Structure formats: structure tokens, C-alpha cells
Amino acid sequence: MKKKQLSWLIAGIFTVPAAGVAQAQTSAVKAEEVQQVTVSGIRASVRNALAVKEASNSMVEVIASEDIGKLPDTTIAESLARLPGLSSGLDRGNASQVVARGLGPRFIGATLNGRELASAEPNRAVRFEQFPSESVSGAMVYKTQSAELVEGGIATTIDLQTVSPLKYSGRQASVKADALYYAMSKDVPGAKKTAPRLGGIYIDQFDDRKLGVALAFSYQDQPSVEKNVKHFGFNEDHSGDLNGDGKVDKTPWGWQDGIKRGTNERSSVLGKVEWKPNADALVTGDAYFARAKIKEPGLQHWSGDIGNWDGWQKGNYTSHDIRDGYVVGGTVKDVGLTTNDTLWTQDMDTFATGVNGKFNAGDWKLEADLSSSRSGRDSAWRDLRQFAKSGATVSWSFTGNEHQQYSYGQDTGNPANFGPATLYVDTDGHLRDRLDAIHLSAAHPLELGPINRVKFGARVSDREKKYHQTTWSLSPTGAIADSDYERVTIAGMAAPFIALKDFMGTTTKVFGANPCNADGRAPTQNDLLSGWRVKERSSSLYAQGDMEGEVGGRGYRGNVGLRVVHTSQTGEGMQSLNGAAPTAVSGGASYTEFLPSLNLIFNMDEQQERQVRFSVARAMSRAPLDEMRGSRNLNVDPNPVQPLTGSAGNPELKPMMANQVDLAYQWYFGKGSLLSAGAFYKKLSRYIGITGDTTTINGRGAVITRSVNGEGGNVRGVELVYQQSFDNGFGVFGNYSYTSSDIKENFPTASPFPIEGLMKHNGGVTLWYENSGYEGRLSANYHSAFVRNPTWGAGQLINNEAETYVTLNLSKQLTKSLQVRFGIDNLTNQKVVYTTAKNPFQQEVTEFGRRFNLGLSYKL
């Protein structure tokens, strides 16, 4: 191996230990023989991450440990969202699920130390904000496929890696403490303004460095505060003519305004043990546990009954603003109005553990990995709902471009204006996901033409995901006194709210003991039809050859391989015919897929600074687990010639497939410096979308609304990267991606959305500085509008408008061990804007506000 390649490898192992094992592709250096060199600062992390990228035989993006931990990125999701070709949708103001190369979370594979993860989402998507910076030492984002990589990520596979204690020299420990301040909370009475964030890691070695241990923890009590105004949509089919021009004017169904003033409490614990009894054996055991407990009291108004169904409300309108056939503003009397005092709770947990053994037997390198992952989610929405005693006179002007003005024509902060309350507990839901796997591999040097090593492996996994829910409502046994309420006025919102001073205490007094407890309550018909269980068993075999040689005096390296995957799946649920009592039903499918791959890196100069990278592969992403449910709700026409109709899951869904090609030119023109241009093309087949499926059920024709495998199409794009570290302490990192696709969703019918996750334009600029103990980073990341599904149910697509998210982080090393840090998230107060049904007048606007943190780090 050439000296430069060896230096690449060593630098990579320092930063991302798992990447060094997986991607070094050489037997000349053993990862366990390399000692850790302690580095710090932005400059070191940038160089180390770039060294791994340069040495990898795949096209990858890398996050080094210092990039996560040195400055106060709260979670790995925020770091991932800055990488070329990647972005993220926001949840409660935090980066969460990743979008990559124009494809949404369904196309993102996620692993922890190379192991597939269970998920608290109904599909397969992983929420990356559950991984705090203290627990993760690095991340490798694979943009191209190789045979040894776990199948499942057409867009990318993101492998999160935990710290390797035997790579460090001696005992090390660090702790971080931050005070968080949420500026918008000052506008929301009762909302928390400040909160703590704590984290730390301890690393040590024993028994003459044969035994290493690592322990990490994190805790954050994050305020969950937001302001929201949501348009409900328009009466498209049964409205009337308001202005007398003989044309139907499409009137709105109404809108809601609301606030949240809750908390998002997150904690995690990581434990890892490495045992190296001799030079030929390394055994690792690790366990990771994360929990998120969300408790969000909220207040809302719902305005309704202004849809002018078949023209019946025409006489109630006194003014109107009609644009492109839509009534975007007006005044109408005698309409319904509700006040809603709500409480949303959501508890999520993830547990992942595994044992890994690496052994040398002569020239053979053997590896065995046994892993188990569990995830769960318990959630419920409680709504104390009251109707206005008299019809409201409402006025509104929703003209798009975030313009939302409205009034309710009465004092909505006075409880005397509203009638008796009803308590609704909507979808008290419980999700559980279990994933067990075993992976075996063997590698041996081989001189066969350009191939210098061959690796074989096998993996078996078993997964089960299930969900059930209960829904109920309660009428009061007595009246709620006006004195039990408080008036809540929100700065910047049009109308005040009423809220119970003691939500749980008052609802228990008025609705009986344990009014929000599902125990002993019978599920509704819809609850039974909403429950499901999916089982999936998969096995894979792979062979991969690593290559190195010369062509025309220039060196090349890479790998070629084949992965064969066989999967059997079963979807269970309940079936109802014409509203009859549900009965159990199930279905399933099996499939075998062949996934060849080739990765080549050509050195264009003697110093190997200029590289041309080429990759071709076939990749797969399995169907969302919740869409594989067996549940179905069918209408049966008495005429046997007529088809069944209704909605259903689809246990027969096959994975989405892609034939893909990548080509990139990379110039590593200095330490921590890169100029890169690349292009990719993906030919997707069997794309999954919800549509009316003509099929056969129990021997009878049926037209069922459900997810089906469609035709697919093309996804193509370019990625540009410029990164440079200057001698004066400054550095810059810029990237831009353009992606296009001819794949369409099946909604809206007249003008379908583009494929979920498609951002035509995506990029960012990060300016950083490090000198004399001072560090600073200013990042601005932009994405154009893209389609996403931010809700629980599949197919509820919206357009997430363009966003620019800006963060600022500063730090000063006060002593060798002590550092002070300051940061601002969402510096420009970017709002999240959803546009529904491709109608510019139907928007939902959510504001999270700026977030500040001030903290100290102490390192032993």
C-alpha cells in the first residue's frame, strides 16, 4: 500500500473507528494496533473527516467526533443536515428525519455500529434527534452501495458509530452543562423559558490495556413551544356562487389557531466494553438506551361551518375576497366556533445492544455479530372541547405567502361564552418494534488479477412491529366553574384562549376517576381496524472482492460484489365488511433480490490528490411496515358483478428497487481542503404510492385505496463541494445540490406532487474560525420546497416550503480543561410553512422562535 493511503487509513481510524474497519479495505494495517492521537478543535475534525472520505472505497460523507461534540450540536441530526446532498425536516423546531438526494425517509437506511435499528415511527424511519452528541463518536453516510453494506437505503445508509475505548490512551472524561433559553416563550404565558442540558462521557482501560470501557449519558429538558395557524382547506365540489358571476366560488371549511407550551424531556445512556486478550481477538459489547417524554399542553380555536355547502350560507356573507375561484377572505355570521384545551403526551424509547467478535486465524479474518433492538411509542391526544353558545361572526384573510389574518367576533377568552365541555381522548396508541439479527463474515487475502482480498458474509434478521389504539369521549357529570379557567393572551395572535388552571385535576373531578386511562375501555370499530402487526424475516448472503492495481501508470482501488437477499413477510389486521364486526385477516409475500455493486477510485496524479470515483449498483428499500398491514374496511355491493370497494393495507408490497450510477471528481488540494463535483442517476422501479388498486379479494373483483407498487421513474442530480482550511485560522465549507425526478405521487389527482423528499435545490455555507483558544462557526443551510409527510398516517402529503436555517456557535478555551460555549439556533427565526394540495391559499404556518444556549465543558 502506498504511504499516502496508509496515512489516510490511520487518520480515518482515529476519527471513525468503525469506518476504519469497514472501509480500509486492506490487510496491511490492523485497526487494533493503532493508538489514539488526541485531537481537538474544528480544524482537526474537518481534516479527520476529510481523510476518511478520501480513503474510503465508497462515496461517503463523514462526521468526525469533534464536529459533533466540540461545538454544541444538540444531536447528530443537526450535523447530518449540513452534509452535501442531505437535509432534514423539522419537528418541534429540531432537525429530525433526514432527506437525501431528493428522496425521503423511506429511502434512508439507518444503522448503529453497522446494525439495523428498530424505530418508534410506524414505518421504518429513524428519528436521528434521539442520538445526542455525547453518545455518538462519528457517522458515515454511504451514498453508494457495496455488497457488505446492510441493504435498505436507496438514497443513503447512515451508520452512527459509538466511541471505541481501546483507541484512547489512558483515562479520559468530559462533562458538559448548558442553560437553554427559548425566546418565544416570553410570548406564551405558562411556557418554560429556560431549561438544562447535561451530558458527559467516561473512557478508561484496565488489565494492561486489554479491557476498555466507555460510559456516556445525556439529559435535556427542552421546552416545546410553538405558535400555529392552520387552514383546513376548501369546499371544492359543493360550494356556491357568491358574487353572482355564474361560477362556483370555493369557500373554506375553516381554520384553527393554537399554541403549545410543553416540554420535550430526552435522556440517553451508552455503555461499551472492549476486550482484547491478544493480538488476534477483539470482543465488544455495547448497549444504548434513549427515551423521549413529550408533554404538550395546548390551546386551540376551531372555526368551522363556512363551507357554504350547496350555497346555503350565501345570505350570511357580507363581504368576500375571491382569487382564482377561491374565497380567500370575507365575513360570515352564525358559524360554529370551538375552544379546545388539549394535552398531547408521547413517550418514546429505543434500546439497542449487541456483541461483536473479531478474530484472526492465520490469514483469515473472522467476525461474528449478534444484535437486538427494541423501540416503542405510547401517545394520546386529550381534548376538552366546548362550543360557542351563540353563532360566531368570523372574518378572515388568508391570501398565501404566510398572510393569515382572522377574528372571531366575540371574546374567546371568556369561558361564559362557551357551553358544556366534552372530553375526547383520541387514539391512545401503542407501537412496539423488535429487531434481532446475526451477522457472520470471513475475509482472506487473495491474489487473483486485481483482487487482493475476498470477503464472504451472511446475515439473518427477524422483525416484528405492531400497533393498537383506543378512542373514547366522556360527557361531564357536573359543570366546570368559570373560576376553574384562566384567560391566556398570546403576543402576536389574534384572539385570547381559555385554559383550565389544573387540567388533570378538573377533568378528574368533572368526568370521573382516570378519565384519560384506557384500561377497561372497549376499542371502537375504527380502533380495531387501525390495529395491525407485521412480521418480517430476512436473510442475505454476500461476496465481495477488494481491488487494487494500476492502469496506464495510474493506481486504482475499489471493490466488486454481490449481495443476495431473501425476505418473507406477513401482515395481520382486522377486516370489516359493510360495517360488520371486525374479524382477523392476514396476508403476505416473499421475494429474492440480487444486488450487484462496483466501486472504483482512479488516482489522476502521482500524489493521489485528484481522484475520479465511479460506482454502479442495484439497491433496494423495503416497503413501509405500517403499509404492509393486513387491515381492510370493505363495502360489499349486493350485485356480485360490482366490485368490492374500501381501503386497506397491502401485505404483498415488494421493495422499491433502483439501478444507480455515481460519478465524481475530487481534488484534495490541501489539508482539510477539497473541491468536488459529482453526478448521480437512479432508475427507480416498483415505487410505492397510495392509489385505487384494482385487485381480487376472496375471488371477487375489488377497487381498494391502498399502497401499491407502481412504475417508478428517474432521479438524477449533481453535487458540488468546496472546502478549505486557511493558515490564518479561518475555514469555509460550501455545498450545493440540484436534484430532479419524473416520479409523481398520486395526490392531488389533477396535479400530483413530485416524489416525497425531492428538493430541487439544497445547499449551505459554513464559515468557521479557530485560533488561540477561540472557536466560532456560522452555518446557513437552505433547501427549496419539498413534499413531506409530517403526520402519522401514510399518504398525508404536504408541501414544505423553502427554508433557510442559520446557527451560530462560539467558544473560548478558558483553561486547558475548561471551555465556555455560546450558541444561537434558528438565528433568523425561520418559520415552517406547509402548503396543502398545491393550493397557495391553503397554508399552515408554525413558529418555533430562536433558541439560545450558554454552557461549560470540562475535560479531564
DOSESE-225522 format. One record per residue (C-alpha): x, y, z; residue in one letter. Coordinates in steps of 0.1 Angstrom, whole numbers, plus 5000, padded with zeros to 4 digits. Last residue first. Example, Ala and Ser with C-alpha at 12.3 -4.5 7.8 and 13.67 -1.06 7.14 Angstrom:
BEGIN
513749895071S
512349555078A
END
This chain:
BEGIN
490051565323L
487651775301K
485252045314Y
482752195291S
480652505300L
477452635286G
475252915273L
472452825249N
470053035229F
466952935209R
465153155183R
461453105176G
459352805170F
456752955145E
454352735126T
452452835095V
449852615078E
448852715043Q
445852675020Q
446052994998F
448952864977P
446952544968N
449352264959K
447052024979A
448452175012T
451152435017T
453252395048Y
455352675063V
457952625090V
459152965103K
462753085102Q
463553295133N
466753435116T
469153285142L
467452955142N
469852815168D
472053055188I
475152935206G
477553015234F
480352805248R
482852825277V
485752585278Q
487652435308L
490452175307S
493452355293K
492052685307T
489552935294L
489152775260Q
486653005243K
483552905223S
481153045197L
478352875178N
475953045153L
473152875135T
471052965104V
468252775088Y
467052885054T
463752735044E
461752675012A
458152555016E
457152215030N
454552095005N
452151845021I
451451475019L
449151275041Q
449950955022G
450950745052A
449450835086G
451550965115W
452051315102T
454951515088P
454651355053N
456951555030R
457051724996V
459851974990F
460352354987A
463852474982S
466552395008H
468952635025Y
471652595052N
473452885069A
476252795093S
478353035114L
481152865134R
483453005160G
486452895180E
488853085203Y
491652905221G
494353095203S
492853035168N
489852865153E
487453015128Y
484552885109W
482352975079L
479652725069T
477752765037V
474752555026G
473052365000G
469852224985N
467952304954H
465552064937K
464451924970M
462551594963L
461651434996G
458351284985E
458251244948I
456651534929P
453051614939F
450251524916P
448251784895S
444651674890A
444751384915T
446451564943P
447951324951F
449251004934N
452951094938E
455051164908K
458351034896I
459951254869D
462851354891S
465251644896S
468151714920T
470552004923Y
473052004952S
475252284966Y
478052274991N
480152525010G
482752475037F
484952765047V
487952795071G
489653065091F
492653005113G
495153225094N
496552925076D
493352865057F
491252555057S
489252495025Q
486052315014Q
484152344982Y
481552084973V
479252044943L
476651774939E
474651694907V
471351524903G
469251254889R
466051064899V
464250864873N
461050664872G
458850444893G
456250204878E
453950144908G
454049914938N
450849964957V
449650144988S
445950134994R
442550254982T
440749944971I
438949864939V
437849494942A
437049204920G
435848894938R
437748564944G
438348634981N
439848974972I
440949054937T
442649364926T
442149714911T
444149944933D
442950304938G
446150484948T
448650524976I
452350514964G
455250274964I
457750294936Y
458249954920R
461250074899S
463650354904L
466350444879K
468950644899K
471450884884Y
474351064902F
476651344894A
479751474912G
481951784915A
484551814943S
487052074956L
488551974989L
490652125017S
491351995052G
494951965045K
495552075009G
494352024973F
492151714978Y
490651724943W
487551514938Q
485851424905Y
482651224909A
480550964890L
477650774905D
475350524888V
472150364901Q
469750084894N
466950124920A
464449904936M
461449964959M
460649654980P
457549444973K
454149504989L
452049194994E
450949285029P
448949575015N
446849785039G
443249865032A
440550095020S
437150045005G
435349904975T
434249554964L
433549524928P
430049514911Q
429149194893V
428049034926P
425249294930N
424849314967P
427649574968D
430149494996V
431949785012N
435349695027L
437549815056N
440949645054R
443749565079S
446649335067G
449449575075R
452249625049M
451649995049E
452750015085D
456049845077L
457050095050P
458149895020A
461749785017R
464449995001S
466649834975M
469849894956A
471449784923R
474949924918A
477350134898V
480150344912S
482850574898F
485250794916R
487851014898V
490551124922Q
493051414923R
495351434953E
496851094946Q
500351244948Q
501251074915E
498251214897D
494851104885M
494250834910N
491250624899F
488650514925I
486350224916L
483150094933N
481149804918L
477849664931S
475449364925P
472249344945L
470149034937F
466649024952E
464548734965T
460948784974Y
458248664998S
454648775003A
451948815030G
448348815040G
446248835072S
442748885084V
441048885118A
437448975121T
435849325125P
432149345135A
430049445104A
430349785088G
429749665053N
432549405056L
435149475083S
438649325084Q
441249325111M
445049315110G
447949105100E
450849155075G
453348875069T
456748905053Q
459448665039S
462648815027T
465548685006H
468648904998V
471548824976V
474549064978R
477149074950L
480549224950G
483149454934V
485649664953N
487849964948G
491350074940R
493250244912Y
496750354905G
497950544875R
500750414852G
498350344824G
496250134846V
497450024880E
496249794908G
494049754938E
490849554943M
488649434971D
486449134963G
482949104979Q
480748804985A
477248835001Y
474548635016L
471248765030S
468448655052S
465248835060S
462248765083R
459449025085E
456349025107K
453749295106V
451049365132R
448049585129W
445449805147G
443550075128S
440649845121L
440149775158L
440350145166D
437850225138N
435349985153Q
435850145187T
438150005214P
436449905246A
437650085277R
438849875307G
442250055309D
442450345285A
443250605312N
442450965304C
439250995326P
441050825355N
438350895380A
435251085369G
434551345342F
434151655363V
436651605392K
439151405371T
438951675343T
439551945369T
442651785385G
444151675351M
443852025335F
444552245366D
444252615357K
441952505328L
442652715297A
440752995279I
442353155248F
442853505236P
442453605199A
444653745171A
448053605179M
451253815181G
451553815218A
449453535233I
446653605258T
445653335282V
442553375303R
442353135332E
439652875339Y
438452705371D
436753025381S
434252975353D
433052665371A
433052335352I
429652185354A
428851835365G
428851475354T
430651585322P
430351385289S
433251155280L
434851055247S
436750745236W
439550615214T
441750315219T
444850215199Q
446949925187H
450249885168Y
452749615159K
456149565145K
458049235143E
461549185129R
463848885124D
467248925108S
469748685093V
473148795079R
475748615059A
479248705048G
482148645024F
485248875019K
487948844993V
491149034992R
493749134966N
491649144935I
493349304905P
494248964890G
493548704916L
495948734945E
493748664975L
493948775011P
491148635033H
487948775048A
485248595068A
481748725078S
478948645102L
475948865111H
473148785135I
469948995138A
467049085161D
464549365155L
461549445177R
459149735172D
456249835195R
453550105190L
450850205214H
448150455207G
445550645228D
443950755196T
441751055206D
440751115241V
437851355238Y
436451535269L
433251725263T
432652065278A
429452255284P
428952585266G
431152875257F
430853255261N
431053235299A
434653105295P
435753455284N
439053455264G
437253405231T
435653745234D
433553765203Q
433753845165G
436153555158Y
438953745140S
441353655112Y
444553755094Q
446953505079Q
449453625053H
452153355052E
452753395014N
449053305009G
445953515008T
444353405041F
442053705051S
439553625077W
436353745094S
434153545118V
430753615132T
430153355158A
426853165164G
425853165201S
426952945230K
430452885215A
431252515215F
433552355241Q
436252085237R
438551945263L
440951755240D
443251475251R
445751345225W
447551015233A
450950855227S
452950555236D
455950475214R
458350185215G
461650065202S
463749755206R
467049645190S
468949325193S
472449235179S
474748945174L
477949005154D
480548755143A
483848835125E
486648625111L
489848755095K
491748465078W
495448495072D
496248275102G
493148275123A
492548645133N
489348715153F
486748995155K
483848945179G
480849165183N
478149165210V
475049385206G
472549615222T
469949865211A
467150015232F
464850295219T
462250475239D
459350705230M
456750865253D
454251105237Q
451751315255T
449451575240W
447151785262L
444452005248T
442152295258D
440052355228N
437652645221T
435152585195T
433452805169L
430452735146G
429052995122V
426253245125D
427853525105K
430253545076V
433053795068T
435453755039G
438853635027G
440453375005V
437353274987V
438853064959Y
438053094922G
441453234912D
441053494939R
437853584956I
437753834985D
434453835003H
432054055021S
428754035039T
428353655038Y
425353515057N
423053525027G
425353295008K
425353035036Q
423152775018W
425152774986G
425452394981D
427552385013W
428752735020N
432052605036G
431852845065I
430852585091D
434052595110G
436452795132S
438552585156W
440352765184H
443352605201Q
445252575233L
448052325241G
449552135269P
452451945255E
454151655274K
456851485254I
458951215270K
461951105249A
464050805259R
467350665247A
469150345256F
472450215241Y
474249895249A
477649765239D
479749455239G
483049425220T
485349125216V
488749175200L
491048875192A
494248815173D
496649055191A
495748915225N
493048935252P
491449245236K
488249315255W
486049615246E
483149735268V
480549995259K
477750165278G
475650445265L
472850625283V
470250865269S
467751125281S
465251355265R
462451565280E
460351755255N
458352015274T
455052195268G
453652535259R
451852475226K
449852735208I
446852745185G
444952885156D
442552675136Q
440952735102W
437652705083G
436052495056W
437052755031P
434752855002T
435252764965K
433353024944D
431152844918V
430753054887K
427653234875G
429053574881D
426753644910G
429453714936N
428853424960L
428253134936D
428052804956G
430152534972S
429652164967H
432852034950D
435952214961E
434952314996N
438352445006F
441152365031G
441552355069F
443952655071H
446352625100K
447752885124V
450452785148N
452552925176K
455152705192E
456852605224V
458352265233S
460752355261P
463752115262Q
464551925294D
467851765283Q
469851475296Y
472851295283S
474951005293F
478150825283A
480150535296L
483150375279A
485250075290V
488449925278G
490049585287L
493349465274K
495049795281R
497349635308D
494449495327D
492349815325F
491450105302Q
489250405307D
486650635290I
484050855307Y
481551065288I
479251355297G
476051535292G
473751795307L
471152025292R
469052255315P
465952455307A
464852815304T
461752995291K
459152745301K
455752825288A
452952935312G
452253255294P
453353245258V
455053555244D
458153515267K
458353155255S
459453285221M
463053345233A
463752995243Y
466852995267Y
468952685273L
471552655301A
474252415293D
476452165312A
479051955296K
481251685311V
484451515299S
486451215308A
489651045297Q
491650765312R
494650645292G
495550645256S
492350615235Y
491650355208K
490750095234L
487650295244P
485950285209S
483350555208V
479950495192T
479250495155Q
476250605135L
475950445101D
473750635076I
472750445045T
471850655015T
469250724989A
468550354981I
469050255017G
467849915028G
470549655024E
473249615050V
476649705035L
478949415027E
478049414990A
478849784985S
476450064978Q
477050434971T
476050744991K
477250595024Y
476950845052V
479550755080M
478850905114A
481150975144G
481650955181S
477950925191V
476750915227S
477751265238E
476351425207S
472851315213P
471151045193F
467351075195Q
467451365171E
468151105144F
464550995142R
464650665123V
462250585095A
461050225092R
457250285090N
455050355121P
457850555138E
459450435171A
462150255151S
464249945154A
467749985142L
469949805117E
473449725130R
476649875115G
477650045147N
474250195148L
472450165115T
469950375095A
468850325058G
467250625042I
464850565013F
461650585033R
462950895049P
462651105017G
464551104984L
465951404966G
469551314972R
468951275010A
466151375033V
466851305070V
464351275098Q
464851515128S
466251865128A
464652035158N
462052305159G
459352085173R
460051855143D
461951995114L
462651825081G
466151745073S
468851805047S
471351605028L
473051644994G
476251775009P
476251755047L
474752015069R
471651815078A
473851535092L
475251765119S
471751875131E
470651515131A
473551405153I
472051585182T
472551905203T
475252055182D
477152245208P
480652285194L
483352035202K
481051735203G
479651675169I
482351805147D
484851675172E
483651325166S
484151335129A
481151345105I
481751185072V
480251195037E
480750885016V
481450774980M
482750424986S
486350294987N
487050525016S
490450695019A
489451045008E
486251045029K
488150925059V
490851195055A
488051455050L
486551375084A
490051395100N
490851725084R
487551885094V
487751745130S
491351875134A
490352225122R
487252245143I
489152185175G
490751895193S
492951605186V
494051315208T
496051055190V
494650715196Q
497050415192Q
496850195162V
497349815166E
493649745169E
492949885135A
495249635118K
497249775089V
498449595059A
495349385055S
493549645033T
490049755025Q
490250045050A
486450085047Q
484849865073A
487449855100V
488450225096G
484850325094A
484150155127A
486950355143P
485750695130V
488250965139T
491450795148F
490750515123I
490350775095G
493650935102A
495350595101I
493750505068L
494650825051W
498250795063S
498350445048L
496950565015Q
499650825014K
502350575021K
501350344992K
500050005000M
END
